[in-house]
Amino acid sequence: MILERREWPDAGFPGVAVNPETLSTEIIDEERCEAALVGTKDPADLALVELARGRVNHAAEIIVEARYEDPESFALKVLELDVLRAGNRNDRAVERAQQLLVEVKGTPREAVVYQYLGKIQFSRRQYAAAESAFARALDLRVAQAADASLIYSSTVALGRVRELLGTEA
């Protein structure tokens, strides 16, 4: 499943997308990303860009400081999952994702957590578990009539893990 960069799923910030092979965020348009950074002070945006740049420790610092100010921020909680995943703390990331799922059960945020859980399981090479999480995220997003970019992101991730499992449907 090789997609051109312009077809990569949106990662939620200008110039940043999800690599359909690795399911990690990457900067695909540095100029656009830099221009958008000038206009934001949102720590979630800053942490996402740092993760896309591979600066896991710096992203973690941003999240820790921001969570001190806003401990209930959902955006920061899910980005913390990605920081744990990127820092190879996958067991802790799975544990936190499961805790977060309890908190968001039955809300539109549940799909987001399942998507991140799928990424974590994908990173662990637990492809059957990743498939289950991505399928759940996709089902929830479709049922909620979520934004097309979110449905596309889940579809691409599910397709990638099924490709690796040899069970493309």
Buried (B, 14 or more C-beta within 10 A) or exposed (E): EEBEEEEBBBBBBBBBBBBBEEBBBBBBBEEBBEEBBEEEEBBBBBBBBBBBBEBBEBBBBBBBEBBEEEEEBBBBBBBBBBBBBBBEBBEBBBEBBEEBBEEBEEEEBBBBBBBBBBBBBBBBEBBEBBBBBBBBBBEBBBEBEBEEEBBBBBBBBBBBBBBBEEEEE
